[in-house]
Amino acid sequence: MTRLQGRGTALWVKVLLALVVVLLLAALGVFLYLRSLTQPAGGGPYTLEVKPGDTLPQVARTLQEHGIVKNADALRFVMRQNGTAGSLKEGLYDLNGGMNVYQVADKLAGPARIPTVDATIPEGWRLKDIPPILAKAGFDAAAVKAALNDPSLSPYTAGKQKNLEGFVFPAKYEFRVGEAPKEAVREMVTRMNEEFTPENVAKAKALGLSVRGWVTLASMVQAEAANDGEMPVIAGVFLNRLKDGIALGSDPTVAYGLGKNLPELDRGAGDFTKDTPYNTYTRQGLPPTPINNPGQAALLSVLNPKRQMADGRDALYFLHGLNGKIYVNHDYASHLRDVARYR
């Protein structure tokens, strides 16, 4: 080999080595660039809402725009590689720009947080009072009213009364945003049904009450009692009167039958002598349906009543005094005496 040929070979080796170095540096640059796309984008907290019809490309672009991922394609690539590209669910995902793309991908592959709205149904409120409450939570009031007037939603009202009065459990609820009004009402009815355990139904039966009779009496107790502590006493009085065939004489039933609120009753106008199916002064026994939606305390008070006075006699009359106390008597003369003293 001549000196010239040797120099030529050495030159080609140098060129080749330089090319290799350039390629390695380029590959390293590409690797570092691609790796940088998976690192936190640095944006702040962001709650992603996935709606029906949203796709991964749309979601990825949204997250890039809000600084949650650096590159939308990088997120799509990672989720395809993980086999989770089709895992998006409707709902909310709480994210932040401190997460890397793998953490974001894992979060999107997990369960979504369902947006909810709170609504509280107070104890003793009537069906007519419920639509405005749910309307404030975003429901259509007319649709709620229609569902509440659908007795088929409860086995205890279907074919027995014209609506769900008494069988909507009063409580605080978390409803899904966008939930159908009928489903929200069904949820409240289902919660009420949980009170009708075999043990509780057996207790009611032992008192001579069907489930509907039990709920109806509980609604009267709910309307009459000033507090939970009075409920067993009032329940005992009503049960004793039912046993002895004495008219129950409950003002709230009269008001319900006339479509009035209790403070609107007018004795001088003859409200208490107007005969309706709910007037428990003019008619014996329980009214045909509950008069409100009783809570658990009222329901249980009927099953665990306080029926006897301190002297062992049956309690047949009760009176709320102006001093905030309740007075119970066995005979009408003693009841009238307490009326004169305390009201």
Secondary structure, DSSP 8 states (H G I E B T S, - for coil): --HHHHHHHHHHHHHHHHHHHHHHHHHHHHHHHHHHHTS-----EEEEEE-TT--HHHHHHHHHHTTS-S-HHHHHHHHHHHT-TT---SEEEEEETTS-HHHHHHHHHS--B--EEEEE--TT--GGGHHHHHHHTT--HHHHHHHHT-GGGSTTTTTTSSS-TT-S--SEEEEETT--HHHHHHHHHHHHHTT--HHHHHHHHHTT--HHHHHHHHHHHHHH-SSGGGHHHHHHHHHHHHHHT-----HHHHHHHTT--GGG--TTTTTTTS--TT-TTTS-S--SS-SS---HHHHHHHHS---B-TTS-B--EEEE-TTS-EEEESSHHHHHHHHHHH-
